[in-house]
Amino acid sequence: MRCKTGPGEGGGCDLIVASSFARIFYRNAINVGIIPIECNTAAIEDGDQLEIDIEGGYIKTIKKNIKLSLRPIPAFMQNIIMAGGLVNFLKNNSKELL
């Protein structure tokens, strides 16, 4: 799962980076297609540009070149995110799930 945006660009994908999430917030974010990224955020400052590689399991700060490990997102949750949320996932996969 990759998000590609350039400097100053918005879009690509929606995500939130935090040191932790309440379980219900984490699942609700996934269900609406938002990627919840958990990592040690102490080295990240407001306005920092980040390179995020979910498959590689890291976030890198561009300016300081600091690489941070992130908590893996389970594959089935990645599938929900990639579908644009739980409703779309169920629409696209209802035959396989029944």
Secondary structure, DSSP 4 states (H G I P E B T S, - for coil): ------TT---S--EEEES---HHHHHHHHHTT-EEEEB--TT--TT--EEEETTTTEEEETTT--EEEBPPPPHHHHHHHHTTSHHHHHHHHHHHH-
